[in-house]
Amino acid sequence: MQLFTRSRQLSAPTESGADPDDGPSETTDNPTAPAGTPKPSEETPGGPAPTRRDRWRRNHPRAARGVTVGTTVLAGALLLFALLVPNRVERLSPEAFLRIPAEGVLLATLLLALPPRPRRITAVVSGALLGLLTVLKMVDMGFYQVLARPFDLVLDWILFDDAAEFVRESFGRGGQILAVIGVIVLFVALLALMTLAAVRITNLMARHRPAAARTTLVLGVAWITCVTLGVQITGVPLATKGTAEMLGNRVEQVRAGLRDTRVFERQAAVDAFAGTPPDQLFTGLRGKDVLFTFIESYGRVAIDDPAMAEPIDAVLKEGTGTLKAAGFESRSGWLRSPVTGAGSWLAHSTFLSGLWIKNQQRYRSLTTSDRMTLTNYFRKTGDWRTVGIVPGVRRAWPEGKYFGLDHIYDSEHLGYQGPYFSWTPVPDQFSMEAFERLEHGREDREPIMAEIILASSHNPWSPNAHMIDWDDLGDGSVFHEIKKEGTDPAEVWQDPEKVRTEYRKSVEYSLRSLIEWMERYGDEDTVLVFLGDHQPVPTVTAGSTSKDVPITIVARDRKVLDRVADWNWTDGLKPAPDAPRWGMDEFRDRFMTAYGPQGGKHGGNGGASGATG
C-alpha cells in the first residue's frame, strides 16, 4: 500500500517540473553541500518529521537515484515479460523476448490518452490482468509438459486436485504442503508485482508525456513495418500479437467447452447394442474368462523410439515365443487415445464406453448416465462375474458402480504389505498374483470378466520394481529391499535421458508381469486383451505428437482369434508400424460385433462407433 501511495504521489509533477524520484527540487544555500541536501528550514520545529527513507535519500542521493532507475527498469522488464513470455517451455529463448508486442503498444496509447483518474484505474486493472495472464502461461507450460495441450479454462480445474494428490503420493504430505504454499505465494506475488509495475510505468509515461508519445508512435510504426516486411530474428518474427491470439483462442476454447455438453449428449444417445437381448451378447466368448488389462503409459513411443525399440522389442518377441510355446496365439494393432501424458481414467472410459471421453466434463456426464460399457454388457448377460483390479485407487471411487463391476479390489484389498514404488501402490507382478489368488484361481467359479489396471509404469517411473520368483511374492514385504535398490526420482528427473530409461524399464516390467502370468495361469478359456491407455509425458515422447497405443489380443482357443481375422492385426505381441489404427472409442462396437452372433461375417465393424473428436 505504501508503494502504491508513493506511485500516486509520483504521478503529479513538481512545480519546477523535476522528477520527484530525483529527490527534493530545492537545495541548501551552502554551495559546497552535496546536491539534494535540504535547506535548514526544512527541519525547523513544527514541520513534518523526515522519515527514515527521506533521510537515506538525502544522505545517499546517487544510490537513491540508482534504486529509482533500477526499479523502473525492472518494472518495464516485468511488463515485457508478461507480454512476450510464451506458454510452452520449448519456445523459451532469448529471441522470444526481443520482439515488439502489439498489445504493449496499444496499451501505452490508451494510457496516454486517458485523463489522470481513469488512467490510474486502467493501470491497476491492466497490471492485475497481466499478472493473471502470466499465471495462465505458466500453467500452460505445465500442462504442455504433462498433457501436451494447454489448460482448459472451463474443464480442467478438477485436475489441480489430482495434481496435488499426485504430489502427496509421490513426495509425501510435506512435499504436497510445500508445493501448494509455493504455488499460492507465486500467484499472489505475480499479481502484486505486475500491478505495481504497471502503475510505476504509467506514472513515468505521464510525467514525460511528449517523450512517451514519440516512443509509442515509433514502436507502432516499427511493428507495422516488421509485419509488412516479415522481419524475423533467427526465425522468430520481430513483431508479435501472440498474447492477443492466445486470448482469442481461449475465448473460442471456452465457447467450445460450453457447447460440448450438448454435443456429447447427442453422441451418447446413440448405442447400436442398447436393444440387444442378453443372450445375443458375446456369444463367441461364452465360458471364457475375458481380461481387459490396461498398462499405464504404454504408448507407441516405447515401440518406435530408437532408444527404446531394441529392449522393448526383445521383451515382446520373447513373450510372443514363450506364449506360443504354451499354446497361445496373439494379434496386435493400434488405438488412438483421447489423451496423452496423463488422464488414464479418460482413456479407460473411452475404451469401455465407445464414446470419445476427452475431458473431465464428458467423464462426469458419462458416469452419471445410463450409457452401457463393455463391462456393463458382460454383467447384463448374467453369465460372467465382473471384477476390477484397480491398485491405483486408494480412496472412495463412486464411479466404480457405473462400470458395472460386481466387486472392486483397490490398493487396500489386494493383501499387499510392501512399500509404494513412487506413485504406484502395488507392483504389477503382485497385482496379477493377487488376481489369481482372489478370483481367477478359485475352484467351482463362474467365468470372469476382469478390468485390470497395471500401474507400475505410471509416472514418475522411479524407483522401479523388478521381476522375482512368483513363489516368493508372499504378502509383498520382499519389495522393501527391492525398492532400496531403485533409483531416486529427484535425481532421475534432472536428466531427460534418465527419465526415458526408467520409463522403458517400467514398461518392460509391466509387460513381463502380464506375459508371465498368462504363461503360468492362462488356459484354454483365458482371453486376454491388453493395451496402453495413453502415451507418456512429452519428456519421454521427445516431440512426438502421436497419441497411439498398442493393443493385443491373446488366446489359446483358435476360434477366438478367427473372429477378428478380418481386422488384419499383426501376428504376435508387437503391432507392425502399418497395422490398423482406430480411435479408442471404436473398439467397443467392433469387439461386440466380432464376438456377437454375426461375428466375423461383416468385417467386424458392426454398430455405430462413437464420434471421435
C-alpha positions in Angstrom: 0.0 0.0 0.0 2.9 2.3 0.8 4.4 1.7 -2.7 1.0 2.3 -4.3 0.6 5.6 -2.4 4.1 6.6 -3.3 3.4 5.9 -7.0 0.3 8.2 -6.9 2.5 11.0 -5.4 5.0 10.5 -8.2 2.3 10.9 -10.9 2.0 14.6 -10.1 4.9 16.7 -11.4 6.6 19.2 -9.0 6.2 22.9 -9.6 9.7 23.0 -11.1 8.9 20.1 -13.4 11.6 17.9 -11.8 11.0 14.2 -11.3 10.1 13.6 -7.7 12.1 10.5 -7.7 15.3 12.6 -8.3 14.9 14.0 -4.8 13.8 17.4 -3.5 14.0 20.1 -6.0 15.2 22.7 -3.6 18.8 22.6 -2.3 20.7 24.1 0.6 22.1 27.6 0.5 25.5 26.1 1.1 27.1 25.7 -2.4 29.6 23.2 -1.1 26.9 20.9 0.2 26.0 17.7 -1.7 23.2 18.0 -4.3 19.8 17.3 -2.8 20.8 18.4 0.8 17.7 20.1 2.2 17.7 23.7 3.5 17.9 24.1 7.2 14.3 25.5 7.1 13.1 22.0 6.1 13.9 20.6 9.5 12.5 23.5 11.6 10.5 22.7 14.6 6.8 22.3 13.8 7.5 20.8 10.3 6.8 17.2 9.4 9.4 14.8 10.7 11.5 13.3 7.9 11.1 9.5 7.5 14.0 7.1 7.5 13.6 6.8 3.8 13.8 10.5 3.3 16.9 10.8 5.4 18.5 7.9 3.5 17.7 9.6 0.2 19.2 12.9 1.4 22.4 11.2 2.6 22.8 8.9 -0.4 21.4 10.8 -3.4 23.3 8.8 -6.1 22.3 5.5 -4.6 18.7 6.7 -4.3 18.8 7.7 -8.0 20.1 4.3 -8.9 17.4 2.5 -6.9 14.8 4.6 -8.7 16.1 3.9 -12.2 16.7 0.2 -11.4 13.1 -0.2 -10.0 11.7 1.5 -13.1 13.8 -0.7 -15.4 12.7 -3.8 -13.5 9.0 -2.7 -13.8 9.3 -2.4 -17.5 11.1 -5.7 -17.8 8.3 -7.4 -15.8 5.6 -6.0 -18.2 7.5 -7.0 -21.3 8.0 -10.5 -19.7 4.2 -10.8 -19.2 3.5 -9.8 -22.8 6.3 -11.8 -24.5 6.8 -15.0 -22.5 5.5 -18.0 -24.5 3.2 -20.5 -22.9 5.4 -23.5 -23.9 8.8 -24.4 -22.4 10.3 -25.4 -25.7 9.6 -21.9 -27.1 11.6 -20.1 -24.3 14.6 -18.5 -26.0 16.4 -15.1 -26.0 14.7 -14.3 -29.3 11.3 -14.7 -27.8 11.9 -11.6 -25.7 13.5 -9.4 -28.4 10.1 -8.6 -30.1 7.6 -5.7 -30.3 4.3 -6.7 -28.7 1.3 -5.1 -30.4 -0.6 -5.3 -27.1 2.0 -3.2 -25.3 1.9 -0.5 -28.0 -1.9 -0.3 -27.8 -2.0 -0.3 -24.0 0.6 2.5 -23.9 -1.5 4.5 -26.4 -4.6 4.1 -24.3 -2.9 5.1 -21.1 -1.5 8.3 -22.7 -5.0 9.2 -24.0 -6.8 8.9 -20.7 -7.2 11.6 -18.0 -5.4 11.1 -14.6 -8.1 9.2 -12.6 -9.2 6.7 -15.4 -5.5 6.3 -16.3 -4.7 5.2 -12.7 -7.6 2.8 -12.7 -6.7 1.4 -16.1 -3.1 0.9 -14.9 -4.1 -1.1 -11.9 -6.6 -3.3 -13.8 -4.1 -3.8 -16.7 -1.3 -4.8 -14.2 -3.6 -7.3 -12.5 -4.7 -8.8 -15.8 -1.1 -9.1 -17.0 -0.4 -10.9 -13.7 -3.2 -13.3 -14.4 -2.0 -13.7 -18.0 1.5 -14.7 -16.7 0.0 -17.2 -14.3 -2.1 -18.7 -17.2 1.0 -19.0 -19.4 2.9 -20.8 -16.6 0.0 -23.2 -16.1 0.0 -23.8 -19.8 3.7 -24.7 -19.6 2.9 -27.3 -17.0 0.0 -28.7 -19.0 2.1 -28.9 -22.2 4.8 -30.7 -20.3 2.4 -33.3 -18.9 -0.6 -33.4 -21.2 0.8 -32.0 -24.4 -2.0 -29.4 -24.5 -2.9 -26.0 -22.9 -5.0 -25.6 -19.8 -8.8 -25.6 -20.4 -10.4 -22.7 -18.6 -13.7 -24.5 -18.4 -12.9 -28.1 -17.9 -9.6 -28.6 -16.2 -10.0 -27.1 -12.7 -10.6 -30.6 -11.3 -7.1 -31.6 -12.4 -5.5 -29.3 -9.8 -6.8 -31.6 -7.1 -5.5 -34.6 -8.9 -2.1 -32.9 -9.3 -1.9 -32.1 -5.5 -2.8 -35.7 -4.7 -0.1 -36.9 -7.1 2.5 -34.8 -5.4 1.4 -36.1 -2.0 1.6 -39.7 -3.1 4.9 -39.2 -4.8 6.7 -36.9 -2.3 4.7 -37.2 0.9 2.4 -34.8 2.8 5.2 -32.4 3.5 6.1 -32.1 -0.2 2.4 -31.5 -1.1 2.1 -28.7 1.5 5.3 -27.0 0.3 4.2 -27.3 -3.3 0.7 -25.7 -2.6 2.3 -22.9 -0.5 4.8 -22.2 -3.3 2.0 -22.0 -5.9 -0.1 -19.6 -3.8 2.9 -17.4 -3.0 3.9 -17.3 -6.7 0.3 -16.4 -7.7 0.0 -13.5 -5.2 3.5 -12.2 -5.9 2.9 -12.1 -9.7 -0.4 -10.2 -9.3 1.1 -7.7 -6.9 4.3 -7.1 -8.8 2.6 -6.8 -12.2 0.1 -4.3 -10.7 2.9 -2.2 -9.1 5.0 -2.4 -12.3 2.1 -1.2 -14.4 1.4 1.8 -12.1 5.0 2.8 -12.0 5.5 2.8 -15.7 2.2 4.6 -16.2 3.3 7.4 -13.8 6.6 7.6 -15.7 4.8 8.0 -19.0 2.5 10.6 -17.6 5.4 12.7 -16.2 7.2 12.5 -19.6 4.2 12.5 -21.9 5.9 14.0 -25.0 8.8 11.5 -25.0 6.4 8.6 -24.2 4.1 9.6 -27.1 7.0 9.8 -29.5 8.4 6.4 -28.3 4.9 4.8 -28.7 4.5 6.2 -32.2 7.9 4.9 -33.2 7.2 1.4 -31.8 3.8 1.4 -33.6 5.3 2.3 -36.9 8.1 -0.3 -36.4 5.6 -3.0 -35.6 3.6 -2.3 -38.8 6.8 -2.2 -40.8 8.0 -5.5 -39.4 4.7 -7.2 -40.0 4.6 -5.9 -43.6 8.1 -7.0 -44.4 8.1 -10.2 -42.4 11.2 -9.2 -40.4 12.5 -12.1 -38.2 15.3 -12.8 -35.8 16.6 -16.4 -36.2 13.2 -17.4 -37.5 11.2 -15.6 -34.8 9.0 -12.7 -36.1 10.2 -9.3 -34.6 6.6 -8.1 -34.4 4.1 -10.2 -32.5 0.5 -10.2 -31.4 0.9 -13.6 -29.7 -0.9 -12.6 -26.5 -4.0 -11.4 -28.3 -4.0 -14.6 -30.4 -3.7 -16.7 -27.3 -6.6 -14.9 -25.6 -8.7 -15.2 -28.8 -8.0 -19.0 -28.8 -9.0 -19.1 -25.1 -12.3 -17.4 -25.8 -13.1 -19.9 -28.5 -12.0 -22.7 -26.2 -14.4 -21.5 -23.6 -17.2 -21.4 -26.1 -16.4 -24.9 -27.3 -16.3 -26.2 -23.8 -19.8 -24.7 -23.1 -21.2 -26.3 -26.3 -19.6 -29.6 -25.7 -22.2 -30.8 -23.2 -24.9 -30.7 -25.9 -22.7 -32.3 -28.5 -21.8 -35.1 -26.1 -25.4 -35.8 -25.1 -26.3 -36.3 -28.8 -23.4 -38.7 -29.2 -24.1 -40.7 -26.0 -27.8 -41.2 -27.1 -26.6 -43.5 -30.0 -25.9 -47.1 -28.9 -26.2 -49.8 -31.5 -26.4 -52.5 -28.9 -28.8 -50.9 -26.5 -31.7 -53.2 -27.6 -29.7 -56.4 -28.0 -31.1 -59.2 -25.8 -28.7 -60.5 -23.2 -28.5 -64.0 -24.8 -27.3 -62.4 -28.0 -24.3 -60.6 -26.4 -20.8 -62.1 -26.6 -21.9 -65.4 -27.9 -18.4 -66.1 -29.2 -16.9 -65.8 -25.7 -19.3 -67.9 -23.6 -17.5 -69.9 -21.0 -14.3 -67.8 -21.4 -12.5 -65.6 -18.8 -12.1 -62.2 -20.5 -9.4 -59.9 -19.1 -9.3 -56.2 -20.3 -5.9 -55.1 -19.0 -4.5 -51.5 -19.2 -0.8 -50.9 -19.0 -0.2 -47.4 -17.7 1.6 -45.1 -20.2 2.4 -47.9 -22.6 2.5 -45.8 -25.7 3.7 -46.1 -29.3 7.0 -44.4 -28.3 8.0 -47.5 -26.4 8.0 -49.5 -29.6 9.0 -46.9 -32.2 11.6 -44.8 -30.4 15.1 -45.9 -31.4 16.4 -45.5 -27.8 13.8 -47.9 -26.5 12.9 -50.1 -29.5 15.5 -52.7 -29.1 14.9 -53.8 -25.5 11.1 -53.5 -25.7 11.2 -55.4 -29.0 13.2 -58.2 -27.2 10.6 -58.4 -24.5 7.7 -58.6 -27.0 9.5 -61.1 -29.2 10.5 -63.3 -26.3 6.9 -63.0 -24.9 5.4 -64.0 -28.3 7.6 -67.1 -28.4 7.0 -68.0 -24.8 3.2 -67.8 -25.2 3.3 -69.6 -28.5 5.2 -72.5 -26.8 2.4 -72.5 -24.2 -0.2 -72.8 -26.9 -1.3 -69.2 -27.2 -1.6 -67.0 -30.3 -1.8 -63.2 -30.3 -2.8 -60.4 -32.6 -1.8 -56.7 -32.3 -2.9 -53.3 -33.6 -3.0 -49.6 -32.7 -5.6 -47.5 -31.0 -5.6 -43.7 -30.8 -6.1 -42.4 -27.2 -8.1 -39.3 -26.4 -5.3 -38.1 -24.0 -1.5 -38.1 -23.7 0.8 -37.8 -20.7 -2.0 -38.3 -18.1 -5.7 -38.7 -17.7 -5.8 -42.5 -17.6 -9.5 -42.6 -16.5 -10.5 -40.7 -19.6 -8.8 -43.3 -21.8 -10.3 -46.2 -19.8 -13.8 -44.8 -20.1 -13.4 -44.1 -23.8 -12.3 -47.7 -24.4 -15.2 -49.2 -22.4 -18.0 -46.8 -23.4 -17.4 -46.4 -27.1 -17.5 -42.6 -26.7 -14.7 -40.1 -27.0 -14.1 -39.0 -23.4 -11.6 -36.2 -23.9 -12.2 -34.1 -20.8 -13.5 -34.3 -17.2 -16.9 -32.8 -18.1 -17.5 -35.7 -20.5 -16.3 -38.2 -17.9 -18.8 -36.8 -15.3 -21.6 -36.8 -17.8 -20.8 -40.4 -18.8 -20.6 -41.8 -15.3 -23.9 -40.2 -14.3 -25.7 -41.5 -17.4 -27.2 -44.9 -18.3 -24.7 -45.4 -21.2 -23.7 -49.1 -21.3 -20.0 -50.0 -21.3 -18.3 -53.3 -22.2 -18.2 -54.2 -18.5 -21.9 -53.4 -18.2 -22.8 -55.6 -21.1 -20.9 -58.5 -19.8 -22.7 -58.1 -16.5 -26.1 -57.8 -18.3 -25.7 -61.3 -19.7 -25.7 -62.8 -16.2 -23.0 -65.3 -17.4 -19.9 -63.5 -16.1 -18.8 -62.3 -12.7 -17.4 -58.8 -13.3 -14.4 -57.7 -11.2 -12.0 -54.8 -11.1 -8.3 -55.0 -10.1 -7.5 -51.3 -9.6 -4.4 -50.8 -7.4 -4.2 -47.1 -8.3 -7.5 -46.5 -6.4 -6.8 -45.7 -2.8 -9.9 -43.7 -1.8 -13.6 -43.7 -2.5 -14.4 -44.4 -6.1 -18.1 -43.9 -6.6 -17.8 -44.2 -10.4 -16.9 -47.9 -9.9 -20.6 -48.6 -9.7 -21.2 -47.1 -13.1 -18.9 -49.5 -14.8 -20.9 -52.5 -13.7 -18.3 -54.3 -11.6 -19.6 -56.9 -9.1 -16.5 -56.5 -7.0 -13.6 -54.0 -6.9 -10.2 -54.7 -5.4 -8.4 -51.5 -4.7 -4.9 -51.0 -3.2 -6.2 -51.8 0.3 -7.8 -55.1 -0.7 -5.1 -56.9 -2.6 -3.3 -58.1 0.5 -0.1 -56.1 -0.3 2.1 -55.3 2.7 5.1 -53.9 0.8 6.1 -50.3 0.0 4.9 -47.9 -2.6 7.1 -47.5 -5.6 6.8 -43.7 -6.0 3.2 -43.2 -7.1 2.5 -46.9 -7.6 0.8 -48.5 -4.6 1.2 -52.2 -5.7 3.7 -53.6 -8.1 2.2 -55.2 -11.2 3.5 -58.7 -10.6 1.8 -58.7 -7.2 -1.4 -57.3 -8.7 -1.6 -60.2 -11.1 -0.8 -62.7 -8.4 -3.5 -61.2 -6.2 -6.0 -61.5 -9.1 -5.1 -65.2 -9.3 -5.4 -65.8 -5.6 -8.6 -63.8 -5.1 -10.6 -64.6 -8.3 -9.0 -66.5 -11.2 -7.6 -69.4 -9.2 -10.7 -70.1 -7.2 -12.4 -73.5 -7.8 -16.0 -74.0 -8.9 -16.4 -70.4 -10.0 -18.3 -68.9 -12.9 -16.5 -67.2 -15.8 -14.9 -63.9 -15.0 -14.7 -60.6 -16.9 -12.0 -58.5 -15.3 -10.8 -55.0 -15.8 -7.2 -54.9 -14.6 -5.1 -51.7 -14.4 -1.4 -52.2 -14.1 0.1 -49.1 -12.5 3.9 -49.8 -12.2 4.6 -47.9 -15.5 2.9 -44.7 -14.1 4.9 -41.5 -14.0 7.4 -40.8 -12.4 8.9 -44.4 -13.1 11.3 -44.2 -10.2 12.1 -46.3 -8.3 11.1 -49.4 -10.3 10.2 -52.9 -9.2 11.6 -55.9 -11.0 10.5 -59.4 -11.5 11.1 -62.1 -8.8 10.1 -65.7 -8.5 6.3 -65.9 -8.3 6.5 -68.2 -5.3 8.5 -65.6 -3.4 5.9 -62.8 -3.6 4.2 -63.7 -0.3 2.5 -60.6 1.1 4.8 -58.2 -0.8 7.2 -57.5 2.0 10.0 -58.7 -0.2 9.6 -55.5 -2.2 11.1 -53.4 0.7 14.6 -54.5 -0.3 13.8 -54.1 -4.0 12.8 -50.5 -3.5 16.0 -49.7 -1.7 17.9 -50.8 -4.8 15.9 -48.5 -7.0 16.7 -45.0 -8.3 15.9 -41.7 -6.7 13.2 -39.8 -8.7 14.6 -36.4 -7.7 17.9 -37.4 -9.3 16.3 -39.1 -12.3 14.2 -36.2 -13.3 17.2 -33.9 -13.6 18.1 -35.7 -16.8 15.6 -36.4 -19.6 17.6 -39.4 -20.8 17.4 -41.0 -17.3 13.7 -40.4 -17.3 13.3 -42.2 -20.6 15.5 -45.1 -19.4 13.4 -45.6 -16.3 10.2 -45.3 -18.3 11.4 -48.0 -20.6 12.3 -50.3 -17.7 8.9 -49.8 -16.1 7.1 -50.8 -19.3 9.4 -53.9 -19.6 8.4 -54.8 -16.1 4.7 -54.4 -16.7 4.9 -56.5 -19.9 6.8 -59.3 -18.2 4.4 -59.4 -15.3 1.5 -59.9 -17.7 3.2 -62.3 -20.1 4.5 -64.5 -17.3 1.1 -64.5 -15.6 -0.5 -65.7 -18.8 2.1 -68.4 -19.3 1.7 -69.5 -15.7 -2.0 -69.3 -15.2 -3.7 -68.9 -18.6 -5.6 -71.8 -20.1 -8.0 -72.8 -22.9 -10.7 -70.5 -21.5 -8.5 -67.4 -21.0 -8.8 -64.4 -23.4 -6.5 -61.5 -22.6 -6.9 -58.1 -24.2 -4.2 -55.7 -23.1 -3.3 -52.2 -24.2 -1.7 -48.9 -23.2 -4.0 -46.2 -22.0 -2.0 -43.2 -23.4 1.4 -42.0 -24.4 3.8 -40.9 -21.6 4.7 -37.3 -20.9 6.5 -35.1 -23.6 9.8 -35.6 -21.7 9.7 -39.2 -22.9 8.0 -38.8 -26.3 10.6 -36.2 -27.2 8.4 -34.1 -29.5 6.2 -36.8 -30.9 2.6 -35.7 -31.3 1.2 -39.3 -31.7 -1.5 -40.5 -29.4 -1.2 -44.1 -30.5 -1.1 -47.0 -28.1 -0.6 -50.7 -28.8 -3.4 -53.2 -28.2 -3.1 -57.0 -28.3 -5.5 -60.0 -28.0 -4.1 -63.3 -26.7 -6.0 -66.6 -26.6 -5.3 -70.3 -26.8 -8.6 -71.1 -28.4 -8.1 -70.6 -32.1 -11.7 -69.8 -32.7 -11.4 -66.7 -30.6 -8.8 -65.1 -32.9 -10.6 -66.3 -36.0 -13.4 -64.0 -35.0 -11.1 -61.0 -35.6 -9.2 -62.3 -38.6 -10.6 -59.6 -40.8 -9.2 -56.9 -38.5 -5.9 -57.6 -40.2 -3.9 -57.1 -37.0 -0.3 -58.2 -36.8 0.6 -61.7 -35.5 2.4 -61.5 -32.2 2.6 -59.1 -29.3 4.1 -56.3 -31.3 2.0 -54.4 -33.9 3.6 -53.6 -37.2 4.1 -49.9 -38.0 1.4 -50.1 -40.6 -1.1 -52.2 -38.6 -4.7 -50.9 -38.5 -5.2 -47.8 -36.3 -8.6 -47.0 -34.8 -9.9 -44.4 -32.4 -10.1 -45.9 -29.0 -13.8 -45.2 -29.0 -14.3 -47.5 -31.9 -13.1 -50.7 -30.1 -16.3 -51.4 -28.0 -18.6 -51.8 -31.0 -16.1 -53.6 -33.2 -15.4 -56.1 -30.3 -19.1 -56.6 -29.5 -19.8 -57.2 -33.2 -16.9 -59.6 -33.7 -18.0 -61.8 -30.7 -21.7 -61.5 -31.3 -23.9 -63.9 -33.3 -22.8 -62.4 -36.7 -19.1 -62.2 -35.6 -16.6 -62.1 -38.5 -19.3 -62.1 -41.2 -19.5 -58.3 -41.8 -15.9 -57.2 -41.3 -16.1 -56.8 -37.6 -17.2 -53.1 -37.9 -20.7 -53.5 -36.7 -22.7 -50.9 -34.8 -22.2 -47.2 -34.8 -18.9 -46.3 -33.3 -18.5 -43.3 -31.0 -17.8 -40.0 -32.6 -14.1 -39.2 -32.3 -13.0 -35.7 -31.9 
